[in-house]
């Protein structure tokens, strides 16, 4: 599982011109799922994200988590995170999970975030989406389940 996390001041996602998800302070998550991802991967990544200390304290040090600041999450499914560009000029998406597997893991991941007490908004799985955000910092971090220690 691969998640690109962007700290945001505000963000929204539209499908067919209609806002389907919107947050203020928090994270925009672009969530990619591969074939071998499991619910354990989803739980690990969700726990890592909600406790990641990337919000500044009173000394402007990154010491506060999303939970500490009462932030929200906008979670967007993003199969293109598993695009392989090593050969040719067109990405190969063979490493992206098939939709039936991906949606199961994606939905479980979002439930894990909610179980941690975070308000979660989402886009629409498989839809063309317009994502708007004001990146705070900018702070952008990649979290991967295969990189566990």
Residue pairs with C-beta under 8 A, 6 or more apart in sequence:
1 31
1 32
1 33
1 34
1 37
1 41
1 42
1 45
1 105
1 109
1 144
1 145
1 146
2 31
2 32
2 34
2 81
2 82
2 142
2 143
2 144
2 145
3 29
3 30
3 31
3 32
3 45
3 49
3 142
3 143
3 144
4 29
4 30
4 78
4 81
4 140
4 141
4 142
5 27
5 28
5 29
5 49
5 52
5 54
5 140
5 141
5 142
5 143
6 27
6 28
6 29
6 30
6 133
6 135
6 138
6 139
6 140
7 26
7 27
7 54
7 55
7 135
7 136
7 137
7 138
7 139
7 140
8 23
8 25
8 26
8 27
8 28
8 74
8 133
8 134
8 135
8 136
9 24
9 25
9 134
9 135
9 136
10 22
10 23
10 24
10 25
10 133
10 134
11 22
11 23
11 26
11 28
11 74
11 131
11 132
11 133
11 134
12 19
12 21
12 22
12 23
12 74
12 131
12 132
12 133
13 19
13 20
13 21
13 22
13 74
13 76
13 121
13 122
13 123
13 129
13 130
13 131
13 132
14 20
14 129
14 130
14 132
15 123
15 124
15 127
15 128
15 129
15 130
16 127
20 122
20 123
20 124
20 129
21 74
21 75
21 121
21 122
21 123
22 74
22 121
23 72
23 73
23 74
23 119
23 121
24 72
25 69
25 70
25 71
25 72
25 136
26 66
26 71
26 72
26 73
26 74
26 118
27 49
27 66
27 71
27 72
27 73
27 74
28 73
28 74
28 76
28 131
28 133
29 49
29 73
29 74
29 75
29 76
30 76
30 78
30 81
31 75
31 76
31 77
31 78
31 81
31 106
31 109
32 78
32 79
32 80
32 81
32 82
32 96
33 77
33 79
33 82
33 96
33 97
33 101
33 102
33 105
33 106
34 82
34 95
34 96
34 97
35 95
35 97
35 98
35 101
37 97
37 101
37 105
37 145
38 105
39 105
39 108
41 105
41 145
41 146
42 105
42 106
42 108
42 109
42 112
42 145
43 108
43 109
43 112
44 145
44 148
45 109
45 143
45 144
45 145
46 109
46 112
46 113
46 116
47 112
47 116
48 143
49 66
49 73
49 113
49 143
50 65
50 66
50 67
50 113
50 116
50 118
51 65
51 66
51 67
52 65
52 66
52 141
52 143
53 62
53 63
53 64
53 65
53 68
54 62
54 64
54 65
54 139
54 141
55 62
55 63
55 64
55 65
55 66
55 68
55 69
55 71
56 62
56 63
56 64
57 63
57 64
66 73
66 118
67 116
67 117
67 118
71 118
72 118
72 119
72 120
72 121
73 113
73 118
73 119
73 120
73 121
74 120
74 121
74 122
74 123
74 131
74 133
75 106
75 109
75 110
75 113
75 120
75 121
75 122
75 123
76 122
76 123
76 129
76 131
77 102
77 103
77 106
77 122
77 123
77 125
77 126
79 93
79 96
79 97
79 102
80 91
80 93
80 96
81 96
82 93
82 95
82 96
82 97
83 91
83 92
83 93
83 96
84 91
84 92
84 93
84 94
84 95
85 91
85 92
96 102
97 105
99 125
99 126
102 125
103 125
103 126
106 125
110 120
110 122
113 120
114 120
123 129
123 131
